[in-house]
Amino acid sequence: MSEQSSSERTDEETIKKLTELRAYYEKKVKKLEAEADRMKTLIWLLGEVVAERSFKRAGVIATQKVEYKQVTPLKTRLGVPLATMYVSDNDIKVVPEEDKKFYASTPPFQVFLLSKVLDMMRSKDVEDSKKGEVEPEQILSYKVIQDGDVIKELVIQNYRDDDRLRKIRTTVRWTFEKMYEKQTGERT
């Protein structure tokens, strides 16, 4: 009988130790997961700071000569010039025609172009950055340079690929055309 109880005690001790080890490692995994979440948040925040600072630096660089690989006039369907789009390897600059005044408050500029198109692209980049699919410094950013409410330039950084470039070109042209129609009352 003492042989059996000694064996039972050994089994109980082994089960107890295994249970303790399991609890220890479960606790450790939870801590590591929490740390990984904090690291992902930190990486995202660092990306935000890098994007913001590189954009400010780009503003200084913009005064230097930039080589554009494309210069595209944006016109209404009837051929009325609206703006010119300058495209470099990484950035897009849209400059309204000198004889046109486009106001940032005129729909659909803020609601459609900025919120539904550019902000959505940026949000996707942020999510992809959190997953490690996009480097934080490659997250799309944009700046509207204004004089009061008048748009002087729209600068978009990190458009990254030709599909996005086409979408941005199409939506910017459409947006400026709709703004022009609202301001002039003309159908184009």
C-alpha positions in Angstrom: 0.0 0.0 0.0 2.8 2.4 0.8 4.2 1.8 -2.7 0.9 2.9 -4.3 0.6 6.0 -2.2 4.2 7.0 -2.9 3.4 6.7 -6.7 0.2 8.7 -6.2 2.1 11.4 -4.4 4.7 11.6 -7.2 1.9 11.9 -9.8 0.2 14.6 -7.7 3.4 16.5 -7.3 4.1 16.2 -11.1 0.6 17.4 -11.9 1.0 20.3 -9.4 4.3 21.3 -10.9 3.0 21.1 -14.5 -0.1 23.2 -13.5 2.2 25.8 -11.9 4.4 25.9 -15.0 1.4 26.2 -17.3 0.0 29.1 -15.2 3.5 30.8 -15.2 3.8 30.6 -19.0 0.2 31.7 -19.6 0.9 34.7 -17.4 4.2 35.4 -19.3 2.5 35.1 -22.7 -0.2 37.6 -21.6 2.6 40.0 -20.5 4.4 39.6 -23.8 1.2 40.1 -25.8 0.5 43.3 -23.9 4.1 44.4 -24.5 3.7 43.6 -28.2 0.6 45.8 -28.3 2.4 48.6 -26.6 5.3 48.2 -29.2 2.8 48.3 -32.1 1.3 51.5 -30.7 4.8 53.0 -30.2 5.7 52.1 -33.8 2.6 53.8 -35.0 3.2 56.9 -32.9 6.8 57.1 -34.2 5.5 56.8 -37.7 3.1 59.7 -37.1 6.0 61.9 -35.8 8.2 60.9 -38.7 5.5 61.6 -41.2 4.8 65.0 -39.6 8.4 66.0 -39.3 9.3 64.8 -42.8 6.4 66.8 -44.1 7.7 69.9 -42.4 11.1 69.2 -43.8 9.6 68.7 -47.2 8.1 72.1 -47.0 11.7 73.5 -46.6 12.9 71.2 -49.4 10.0 72.3 -51.6 11.6 75.7 -52.0 14.5 73.9 -53.7 14.3 72.7 -57.2 12.2 69.5 -57.5 12.3 67.4 -60.6 8.8 66.4 -61.7 8.4 63.3 -63.8 4.9 64.5 -64.9 3.2 67.8 -65.3 -0.5 67.3 -66.0 -3.0 70.1 -66.7 -6.4 69.3 -65.0 -9.3 70.6 -67.1 -13.1 70.4 -67.1 -14.8 68.0 -69.6 -15.2 71.1 -71.8 -11.5 71.9 -71.6 -11.5 74.8 -69.1 -8.2 74.8 -67.2 -8.6 74.2 -63.5 -5.2 73.4 -62.1 -1.8 71.8 -62.8 -0.7 68.6 -61.2 3.1 68.1 -60.7 4.2 64.6 -59.9 7.6 63.5 -58.6 8.7 60.0 -57.5 7.2 60.5 -54.1 5.0 63.6 -54.1 2.1 65.3 -55.9 1.6 69.1 -55.9 -1.6 70.5 -57.3 -1.6 74.2 -58.1 -4.9 75.9 -59.2 -4.7 78.1 -62.3 -3.8 81.7 -61.5 -7.1 83.0 -62.8 -9.1 80.6 -60.6 -9.9 80.9 -56.9 -10.9 77.6 -55.2 -12.1 77.9 -51.6 -11.3 75.1 -49.1 -14.9 75.5 -47.8 -16.5 74.9 -51.1 -17.9 71.3 -51.4 -16.9 68.7 -52.2 -13.3 69.6 -51.3 -13.2 68.8 -47.6 -16.0 66.2 -47.4 -15.1 64.2 -50.5 -11.5 64.8 -51.5 -9.9 65.2 -48.1 -12.1 63.0 -45.9 -13.3 60.3 -48.2 -10.3 59.9 -50.5 -7.0 61.1 -48.9 -7.9 60.4 -45.2 -9.1 56.9 -46.2 -5.8 56.3 -48.0 -3.9 57.5 -45.0 -6.0 55.4 -42.6 -5.2 52.3 -44.7 -1.5 53.1 -44.7 -1.6 53.5 -40.9 -3.3 50.1 -40.5 -0.8 48.5 -42.9 2.0 50.1 -41.0 0.7 48.6 -37.7 0.8 45.2 -39.5 4.3 45.9 -40.7 3.3 46.0 -44.4 4.2 49.7 -44.8 7.1 51.6 -43.3 5.9 54.5 -41.1 7.8 57.0 -43.2 5.8 55.8 -46.3 2.4 56.7 -44.8 0.5 59.0 -47.1 0.2 62.6 -45.8 -1.1 65.8 -47.3 -1.2 69.5 -46.7 -3.5 72.2 -48.0 -1.6 75.5 -48.4 -4.1 78.3 -48.2 -4.3 82.0 -48.2 -7.3 82.5 -45.9 -9.9 80.1 -47.5 -8.3 80.2 -50.9 -6.4 77.1 -51.9 -2.9 77.9 -53.1 -1.5 74.3 -53.3 -2.5 70.8 -52.3 0.7 68.7 -51.5 0.4 65.0 -51.2 3.3 62.9 -50.0 3.9 59.2 -50.3 1.3 58.4 -52.9 3.5 55.3 -53.5 2.0 53.7 -56.6 0.5 54.4 -60.0 -3.0 53.2 -59.0 -3.1 55.7 -56.2 -1.7 58.4 -58.6 -4.5 57.7 -61.1 -7.2 57.8 -58.3 -5.8 61.0 -56.9 -5.6 62.7 -60.3 -9.2 61.6 -61.2 -10.7 62.7 -57.9 -8.8 66.0 -57.7 -9.9 66.9 -61.3 -13.5 65.9 -60.5 -13.5 67.8 -57.2 -12.1 71.0 -58.7 -14.6 70.7 -61.6 -17.5 70.5 -59.1 -16.1 73.4 -57.1 -15.7 75.4 -60.3 -19.4 74.7 -61.3 -20.6 75.8 -57.8 -18.6 79.0 -58.0 -19.5 80.0 -61.5 -22.9 78.4 -61.9 -21.6 76.9 -65.2 -22.2 73.2 -66.2 -18.9 71.9 -67.6 
